[in-house]
Amino acid sequence: MDKKYLAKIIATDNEGLQMISACSAGAKVKVSDIKYLAANKVFLLSIERTKVETDQEDKKINSICRFDFVDKVKSKNIDQKNEDLVLELIGIDYLKNNDEYEINLIFNNNSHIALTTETIEVTLDDQNEIKD
């Protein structure tokens, strides 16, 4: 595997978040690959995304999208018991609410996950390329 295709993007503001959103748009996420580690305030999303930031159009990459300082998580229209359900991530946006942020992960079928965080600290970390 050619390491130079593996990106690591760290977002601490809206601009960074928009970049991660753009890189993850259209990514596939299995319900079983969505984890909230409440004790660590970490929310993890394991995604399968297409490399949009290089000209290697058809490269598929496994990436971890990690959100830190997450105080609570609400999901809507996601059947969490159906672990094999695959969602498609449409985008990520946020609202600022007094001292906290609400980061919204928007999926297909009108489903979404809202993360309440004290600060924007999001990392998109490519793991490996998916070979056909």
C-alpha atoms as one frame of an Amber mdcrd trajectory, in Angstrom:
protein
   0.000   0.000   0.000   1.269   3.396  -0.967   1.426   5.423   2.239   1.266
   8.768   0.508  -2.425   8.282  -0.199  -3.242   8.007   3.485  -4.375  11.339
   4.822  -4.721  12.575   8.342  -6.815  15.693   8.691  -7.267  17.381  12.042
 -10.050  19.925  12.364 -10.303  22.428  15.189 -12.580  24.933  13.480 -15.358
  25.208  10.945 -12.990  25.309   7.999 -11.357  22.045   9.025 -14.723  20.475
   9.726 -15.927  21.427   6.244 -12.855  19.785   4.773 -13.518  16.571   6.676
 -17.164  16.786   5.629 -16.149  17.125   1.983 -13.765  14.170   2.254 -16.376
  11.982   3.938 -19.419  12.863   1.843 -20.843   9.682   0.371 -18.914   7.483
   2.802 -20.487   4.230   3.919 -20.833   3.604   7.644 -22.032   0.408   9.250
 -24.102   0.846  12.419 -21.759  -1.564  14.238 -18.854   0.765  13.344 -20.313
   3.721  15.226 -19.042   3.858  18.792 -19.324   6.322  21.649 -16.774   5.853
  24.421 -18.538   7.935  27.034 -15.834   7.607  29.677 -13.264   9.039  27.249
 -15.712  11.462  25.620 -14.698  10.043  22.258 -17.075   9.331  19.396 -15.706
   7.093  16.640 -16.996   6.453  13.179 -15.313   3.888  10.987 -16.054   4.841
   7.393 -15.367   3.591   3.911 -14.754   6.608   1.745 -13.644   7.418  -1.762
 -10.476   9.502  -2.035 -11.787  12.813  -3.282  -8.744  14.901  -2.479  -6.445
  13.219  -5.020  -6.947  12.448  -8.670  -7.119   8.751  -7.809 -10.851   8.770
  -8.230 -11.706   5.165  -7.583  -9.526   4.617  -4.559 -11.565   3.465  -1.610
 -10.084   4.003   1.825 -11.009   2.830   5.290 -10.829   5.819   7.603 -11.585
   6.569  11.210 -13.402   9.781  11.959 -12.814  10.664  15.599 -14.584  13.360
  17.603 -13.097  14.349  20.966 -14.627  16.083  24.012 -18.082  14.694  23.226
 -20.441  15.123  26.184 -23.512  13.572  24.657 -24.780  11.819  21.587 -28.314
  11.764  20.190 -29.293   9.783  17.157 -32.425  10.043  15.093 -33.919   7.472
  12.704 -31.063   5.010  13.206 -31.909   1.471  14.247 -28.994   0.751  16.562
 -29.981  -2.903  16.975 -29.506  -3.467  13.267 -25.717  -3.716  13.335 -25.403
  -4.610   9.647 -27.315  -1.559   8.493 -25.139   0.582   6.244 -25.696   4.332
   6.320 -24.396   6.836   3.858 -22.830   9.957   5.329 -24.042  13.009   3.455
 -22.159  15.638   5.410 -21.138  17.134   8.724 -22.111  20.525  10.040 -22.388
  22.222  13.378 -24.250  24.817  15.408 -22.814  26.831  18.231 -25.067  26.918
  21.240 -23.885  29.250  24.005 -20.689  27.565  25.200 -21.117  24.324  23.365
 -21.170  23.015  19.853 -23.578  20.601  18.324 -21.914  18.696  15.532 -24.405
  17.032  13.214 -23.584  13.956  11.186 -26.163  13.827   8.439 -26.948  10.485
   6.836 -29.292   9.308   4.108 -32.929   8.422   4.921 -33.264  11.518   7.087
 -31.173   9.990   9.845 -28.596  11.884  11.813 -26.422  11.874  14.904 -25.939
  15.008  16.972 -22.821  15.295  19.125 -22.686  17.854  21.910 -19.083  18.964
  22.388 -17.255  21.717  24.203 -14.890  22.320  21.310 -14.341  21.212  17.725
 -11.660  18.539  17.700 -12.186  16.119  14.842  -9.652  13.839  13.180 -10.054
  11.969   9.923  -7.377   9.310   9.850  -6.997   6.995   6.866  -6.254   3.419
   7.849  -5.778   1.474   4.644  -6.793   1.232   1.053  -9.556  -1.207   0.167
  -8.481  -3.575  -2.567 -11.177  -4.960  -4.819
